């Protein structure tokens, strides 16, 4: 893990990061290419299989266009930003997301034609569901790391907790935006108020937005670690309570697409969904690793600045 | 016994401070009145919809103005140095937590009592019997405990942050949704003059217990020895 490297002179750092970026792009490209290859092999038996048809299908769908163009644009922007020495974390995050979408897209187009007859609206689940799963994974990790920090008092746990909070928040945002977009197409409205699952996801988002804000606003590093750990635990304990409370006290009926479970009996769909979960959690873990290294650097900087400020005030430094 | 004595002392001094300044209760009350007035512009209170959403309106008013009282638990002129003195004194954090919860609870309850009275006057609510009013009071008290118990912990957390007043609300309100939903549900019954079901009372009570336990455990973590130095 590269968080043990110290902040070196600008030249060294740029080279180091550029190498890492190239490495990543290379690995990413290899993964994509091999998945395209697997997808081609899988479709070999289909009598109507023509690669060009599938490429055209993806391109003809507005979402497919968005993903393909978006990936190219973001790669370009990331390159320019990196050359300019800017922070490219957000761009990388988007790139990874778009890459994961494209992968899922490729796999989802390999589904049997009978399922595709339902329409393309089910495709959202290969993105929405994995994002939701990884969001749960990282919020759980956040709670575990928070407890570990309170028990062991090691700043590393705090850094892990903070990072998983940010990654989980990103995943949660993606869950909400994709779900809302899907709802506008399928249910003809962007938001439904009587659905407990929708509401509890929104509240989860708000709660963890509070978590991210809390760590942004606390200056004192010692206090920040403790308070964020405390809030991370409260927030996690609260989530199931919120979910069941809304379920018990909601006004209308549950409208979340549970009908999908009928389709899930199909092996292809189940496979694709859980493959998506593995891919997503994997990619979010890569993000987690990067962010963790970055948080380590930032912590050291922040703590020394804090110590200097306290010394200027004439305080006793522990 | 000693713990009980310091518990009573802490509450007493909170009330002495409040009696001298009256700032917490007054600002909560005024804010609640303004909120009640503004609601009448959002929804015609005498219309059918207005009658249906009354329970929600009451609780929204309590939540919004109660947050002011919770915010003041650890904030205000000299509050930080007072807190440091308490932390240095031989008083356990648990005692401090329950004392703060109790005194804040009492401030909020005073506000709620007056607000409920004004609400009944303004919106023409009548309780048919003493039992109906009693049910209303029970549910308000239970709901307020849940609200204050987490609130005090979060208030201790945000007390030193610049702009922490807003952050307190951002952190508190999402956590309050279970209690809020349960209390609104029960208040609807109480306003209609119906008997409360056992399930409603048990639910609000269970949320209270969970929040009190979590608040007490985590309060000790928040006010560690580092804050007393």
Interface residues (C-beta under 8 A of the other chain):
Chain A: X150 X203 X206 X207 X209 X210 X213 X214 X217 X218 X220 X222 X223 X226 X227 X229 X230 X231 X233 X234 X235 X237 X238 X241 X242 X244 X245 X246 X248 X249 X316 X318
Chain B: X150 X153 X154 X157 X158 X160 X161 X162 X163 X164 X167 X170 X171 X173 X174 X175 X177 X178 X181 X182 X184 X185 X203 X207 X210 X214 X218 X221 X222 X224 X226 X227 X229
